Amino acid sequence: MVVRSAREPVAVVGAGVKAPGGLAVADLWTSVCAARSTAEPYSDARFPPDARVLVSRVVGFDPAGYLTPVEQRRFDRAHQLAIGAAQDALDGCGPGLPPLDRCAVVCGVGLGSAAAHEDQYRRLFESGLKGISPLAIPILMPSAAASLLSLRFGFTGPCLTVSTACASGATAIAEGVELLRRGAADLVVAGGCDSLITFSALAGFIRLDVMSRHVEAPDLASRPFDEQRDGFVMGEGAGFMVLQRGPDAASSGRRVLGWVLGHVSTADAFNLVSPSVGGEGALACMRGALADAGVHASDLSHVNAHGTSTVHGDLSEGRALTALFAGVGPPVTAMKGTTGHLVAGSGAVEAILTLKSLANRILPPVAGLRQVDRRIDLDVVRSEPRAIGPGPGLSNSFGFGGLNTALVLSAESGRP
């Protein structure tokens, strides 16, 4: 029996991405449907010879299309990707915005301005105090990306930053939904961004021993749920949605790309890095999101898993999904085989791709997947895209510190 909720769905009226595999939603969709890996070797003379690293870069992005030369020099790579993705999302939803004091920004960040931090430290050590930019602190603030977006668009409503590790982009969308539900805004640009392809960030993740070592075969390095997976590939990117209440979207004549039916954010309170073996925290999060949406697990057409390609993370999520469905459940995909791990950008980009699956009724395969781990009892899509039936989709995002957000998305405003 479906549990009903009085909470209204929220319309997605715009979407933009800057990600490995695509600078626009349509291009990224083509890449994930083709199960095309974007992993490539990364070299830095400061790493020892045995520290071989793969990364997934945003290729072909020209910030000059969005930023002045001065802004390009000042803004961190993550900020530039965020502005590009958010601008595309806003442009795509058409003219006729609400009053600017009723427009809001919610931006998710992980480490935030990683490249800018590294650059400023380099300048300090090389040139002393005079080497530091006068704008160092404003650009290095975790809130910089959200502030830059509100400045760019002239939005004077709420401007919020959320940081829930790898769940940040999804959490930002959830918080944007709540701003609309309680009437604090009439339009919200929400999503996440990160660019951690820097020496210091990569060194930290290497020391955590969570990155893939399949440097000899980049196409197989990020392989969520595969029995030979050994870690993720560090990516970079940004994804943003434009959100409105359904009646407002209808009255403005905007094209609706899909709907956020429900969400929830939770904490495992288990470990700073590792999830619980049985996935209890992930399970509670997914159940909470379904309850908020008024949707039963059996109503779901598919799951877009967090699927980092880490040994323990995928196993924990797989067991949580098996418990959710009391068995194998609907088909499951995971986008990080194509994009790598975009950290704060992942949840937003993957939510946008979930909407594409729902609209097209096609589920992309997991890139790099050859053999599903025998301990994971899921119907994971591999090799070719698969047709799916109607019904909502579940998009999972789980981060370090046991920080979880799940989104229930649909191609239709009505619940099953």
N, C-alpha and C positions, 0 to 999 in steps of 0.2 A: 504494500500500500504506500502511495506517495504521501510524504509529509508536506503539507501546504504552508507557505509563508506569506505574510502580509507585506513583506518588503518588496518594493517594486524593482523590476529590472532596469538597468541603465543602458542606454544606447551608445554604441561605438560609432562615431560619425567620421572619424579620420584616423589614419594610421601611417606611420613612417618608420623606416629602419635604415640604419647604416651598419652593415654586418658583414662578416666574412661570407662570401657567397652571393652578396647582393646589396646594391645601394638603394634599391626600391623593393617594395613588398613583392611585386610580381617576379622580379629577378631572383630574389631569395627563395621564393616558392619553387621556381624552376630548379634551383640548385638542390633543395632538400628532396624534391620528388625524384631527382636523378641520383640521389644518395652520393653526392659529390663532396669528397673531403676537401677541406681548404688548408690542411696542416702542411707546414713547411719548416725546414730547419732554421734555427736561430743561432747566430754565432756572436760571441763576445769574448775578446781576448782575456777578460778578467776571470772567466770561468775556467776551472781545471779541465784537462782533456776528457776526463770521464763524465763530465757534467753536460751530456748532450741533451739539447732541448728542442722541442717543437712548439710552434705557435701558429695561430690562425689570425691573419691580418685582414683589415678592411682595405681592399685593393681598389684603387681608382678614385678614391674620394678626393675631391678638389675643394678645399675650404674656401677658395676664392669665390665660389658660387654663392657663399652665404656670409662671408666675413670680409671686412676691410683688411688691408695689409697690416695695420696696427693691431687689430683684433687677432689676426693669425699669429702674430708674434707673442701676444700676451696670454692667450687662452690655452689651457691645457688641451691635449689631444682629446680627452674624454669630453670636454666642454664643446669642442668643435663638432664632434660626432653627434652630441646631444642637440645642438642647435640645428644641424642639418636634418636629423630625423624629425624633430619636433616641428620645424618649419614645413617640411613636406607633409606632415600629418595635418597641420592647420590649413595649409594651402588646399589640401585635398578635400576638406569638408566644405569649401565654398565660402562666399562672402556673407555678410550680415551677422556679425558677432553680437552677443548681448553687450550691455554696457560694460566697460572695461573693469569697473569695480566689482562686477559680478563674474569675472573670469579668473580662474585660479591655475596655479602650477603646482604639481607634486612630482618631485624628482627623487629617484632612488640612486644612491651611490654606495659603492663598497669601500675601497680605499680612497676614492675621490681623485684628487689631482696628482697621480703618481709621478707622471713625467715631469710636471712642474716642480714637485718637491725635489726630485733628483737633480733637476737643472739648477735650482736655487742653492742646494748644498754644494754642487760643483762650483758655482760662482763664488760662494763664500770661501771655500778652501783655496780657490785659485787667486781671488782678487780681494778678499777681505770684505769688510762691511760695504764698501762702495760697489761691490759687484752685485749686491742684492737689489732686486727690482723694488721700487717704492710701492708697487702694487702686489708685492709677494703675498702679504697676509690676506687681502681680499680674494686673490686667485686661489690660494691654498685652503681657504675655508671649505669645509664639507658642503656648506650651503651655496657655494659659488655657482654651481651649474643651475640650480633652481633660480637664483637671483639673476643670472645672465639671461635665462629664458623670459622671466617676467619683464626685464628691461627691454628685451628685444620686441616683445609683443605689446608692451604697454599695459600689461595686466596689473591691476592694483588690488585685486582680491587676495585671498590666501596664497601664500608662497611658501611651500613646505618642503623640507628635505627629510627623507627617511633612509635609514641605514640598517638593514637587516641582512648584512652579508650577501650571500648569493640569492637571497629571496627579495632583495631590495626593489627591483623593477616591478615585480608582482605586487609587493606590499604598497608601492606607490599607486598602482592602479586601484587596489582595494581602498586606500585612503581617499582617492579621488571619487570613487563611488559613494563613500560616506559623506563627503562634502556636499554632493548633490542630494543625497537622500535626506539630509537634515536641513537643506535649504541654505547652506552657507555659500553656495556658488551656483551659477546657471550653466557654466561651461568649464570643463577642466582639461588641461593638457597634462597627462600623467604617463610616466614611464621611468626608464632607468638608463644609466650609462656607466661605462668604465673602460679604461685602457691601461692595462697593467703589464704591457709588454715592455718592461724596463728591467735593467740589471738587478736593482734592489728587490723589486717585487718577485721576479722570477727566482732569484736566489732564495728568498723566503719560502716560496712554494716548493723548491727543490729540497730544502731542508725539512719540510713537512713530509716529504716522500709521497706526494699525491699526484705527481705528474707522470705521464706515460714516458717510457724509455724506448718505445718502438721507433727509434729514429731511422732505422734501416728501412722501414715500411710506413711512411707517413700516412698513407691511405687507411692503414689499419690501427693507427695509434689511438684515436678516440673511437671506441667501439662499445657504446653502452650495452650492458646486459650480456656481453659476450663472455664465454668462459675463459678467454685469454686476455681480457682487459687488465690493464695494470695502472691506470690513472688517466687524468684528463689532459687535454691540450689547452694551453692558455690562449684565449681569444681576446678580442676587443670589440666594442660596438655599442649601439644605442637603439632603443625602440621606444616610441611614444604613441599613445592613443589620444584622440579627442573624445571626451565623454559628455553626454547630455542626458537629461531626463527624457523619457520617451515622448511625452506630449510636446515638449519644447523642440525636439528634433523634427517631429511631424509638422508643427506649425511653421518652422523655418524652412521646410522643404528639403532638408538635408537627406542624402542617401545614407541609410543605416547599413553598416557593414556587419553588424552582429550585436549581441547583447551580453552584458555581464549579469547573470542571474543571481549570483551569490559569491561569497568569499569568507575566509576566516584566516586569521594569523595566530599562531600558537608558538610556544617554546617547549622544547623537550625537557629542559632542566636535567640533562643527563651527562653531557661531556662537551668541552669547549670545541672539539674537532670532530669526534666520531659520533654517528647516530647509534641508537640502540640496535642490538642485533635483530630484534624482532620487529623493529619499525613502529613501536608503539606511538611515538610522537607524530610521525607522519600519518599514521592511521587516524589519530584523534583530529588532526588538522583536516584531512579529507572528509571525515564524517561531519565536522563542523561546517565546512563549506557547503556540503550537500544539504544540511539542515537549513542553513541560511537561504539557500536557493529554493527550498521546497521541492527538492529532487531526490529520488531514491537511487541508490547505486545501480540498480537494474535498468534505470532509464538511460544511462550514459551510452553514447555511441562509441566512445573511445577515450583513451587517456594519453595526454602528452606528458610523459614522465620527466622528472628532473634529470635523471639518467646521466650522471657525470662521467661514467666509465671508471670510477674508482671501485675497487674490489668490495669494500664494506658498504659504501653508499648505495650502490645498485642492489646489493643483496638485501639491505634493510628496506629499501623502497619496494623491491619486489615482494618481500614477505608482507609488507603493509598492504599492498594492492591485493594480494591473494586473500588476506583476511577481510578486506573491504568487500570483496565480491563473494566471499565464501567459496572460492574456487578460482578458475582461470580468468573469468570475466571477459570484457570486451577487448578488442585489439589495442595494443599499446605501441606508441612510437616515442622517439627521443631525438631531438634536433642537434644535440651536441656532437654527434658523429660527423655532421657537416660543418657546423660553425665553430666547434671548440667551445670552451666555457667563457662566456662573456661576463661573468660575475654579476654585477648589478644590472647589466643590460639583458641578461639571459631571460629572466621571468617575463619581461615586457615583450621581447622579440618572440618568445615561444607562445605567449598568449595571442599575439597577432597571427602567428602561423596556425594556431589552433582555430582561429576564426576562418582562416582560409580553408582548412580541412572541412569545417562545418559547412561553409558555403558551397564548396565543390564536391562534398561527400567523397573525398579521397584522402587517404591517410598515407603520408610519405613513409618509406622504409627507413630503418636505422642504418646510416652509412657505416661501413666497416664491420657490420655484424655478420658473422659466419655461423657460429653455433651458440645458441642461448645457454647460459650457465644452467646446468642440470638441477641446481638448487633453487632456481627461480621458475616458478610455475605460472608463467604468463604467456599470452599469445602476442609475442613481439613481432612486429612487421619487419620483414627483411626482403632484400633482393628487388622487389617491385612494389610500386604503390598499390594500395588495396582500396577497393570501393567500400564505403561504410554507409549504414543506413541513417535515418534521421535520429535526432536526439541530441542532448547537450554533450559537451566535452569537458573534461577535467584537465586543468593545467597545473602541474605541481612545481613548486620552487622551495627547496630546502637548503639552508645555509649553515656555515660554521656557527658554533654556539647553540645549535639546535633551534634555529630561527626558521619558522615555516610559514608559507602562505600558499593556499590553494584557491584557484579561481574556477568557478563553474560558468562556462560560456555557452552561448547558443546562437544559432542562425535565426531563431524566431524569438519574439518577446514572450510568447506564452510558454508555460511549463507543461511537461507531459501530462 
